Amino acid sequence: MQDLKVRFEGDSTVASRAESTPMSITARIGNIVGGHWDSESAVTENYRNSYKIADQQFRQALVELKAIAADLAVVEAALQAEGAPWTPGRIPEWP
């Protein structure tokens, strides 16, 4: 999850030491939106390329996120089967 967070939001620990970091998915999209928000001109090739990169990065992250969600579903089912008490975020079985 931490690796996904870094890919979505950037590595704040490295950035806090004034080191360069790869552009995060969120920063990349924010840059596109912010740079073109009030523009009436056509989208630049740089923005198109940046969007393609963000799209590819997001697709990869989404595959990993879905795998984590599937693993969590298995864990939640096992907890439910063992009669574990309800925890936040789990949907309770209701008679």
Secondary structure, DSSP 8 states (H G I E B T S, - for coil): -HHHHHHHH--HHHHTTT------HHHHHHHHHHHHTT--S---HHHHHHHHHHHHHHHHHHHHHHHHHHHHHHHHHHHHHTT----TTS-----
